[in-house]
Amino acid sequence: MEPLQSPASMDVEAAPAEPNLPAKPLFAPLKAHEMSDGRVQFRKVSVPPHRYSPLKKLWMDIYTPVYEHMRIDIRMNLKARKVELKTRRDTPDVSNLQKCADFVQAFMLGFDVPDAVALLRLDELYVESFEIKDVKTLRGEHLSRAIGRLSGKGGKTKFAIENATKTRIVIADSKIHILGSFANIKIARDSLCSLILGSPAGKVYSKLRAVSARLAERF
């Protein structure tokens, strides 16, 4: 019986030694004015006639968070009737400009300053607008009754929807504006659409209770 021959040894090529690479450079984040090659970025927000007096009255409440906290320049152009916003050299983030524009726009739509300020502090907030005629074509007294159903006696229905869905709602004639997170806006919009289509308030309340209970379980 022949002895087992040991397998031929395999030639293993040694991996070439890695050259000494320089350390990765660490770049500081770009400032807002550097992202656009030093060009100043602008936003303009139109002021509707009925919001001119409230803007004048609450100007400092709007100016302070925009200028001091977000570091965005803001001024009122009396001739063009627009609020003008622009970035500064010390603006920390380029997205601050759009946040401030959304904040001012929310105020123009009729939201209170303390509610609109949330747009500056939180990222996941949006404003959605729609008209009653987008849901159902109503005219004359039928439209008036639909607006009445949305508000309820002394605003009771509107407040109930706001509290259940953690949103803020502005009903300006036949236009409706909702401020909140994406999921909450959808729930509030569904409730408002049900009221426009003629559902009684009691039925909408019970559906809201079920939905808000589900939301509480999820979070």
Salt bridges, closest charged atoms under 4 A:
ASP73 OD1 - ARG88 NE 3.91
GLU84 OE1 - ARG75 NE 2.68
ASP90 OD2 - ARG71 NH1 3.59
ASP90 OD2 - ARG88 NH2 2.96
ASP115 OD1 - ARG168 NE 3.43
ASP123 OD1 - LYS99 NZ 2.91
GLU128 OE2 - ARG189 NH1 2.59
GLU141 OE1 - ARG145 NH1 3.65
GLU162 OE2 - LYS158 NZ 3.41
ASP190 OD2 - LYS186 NZ 3.47
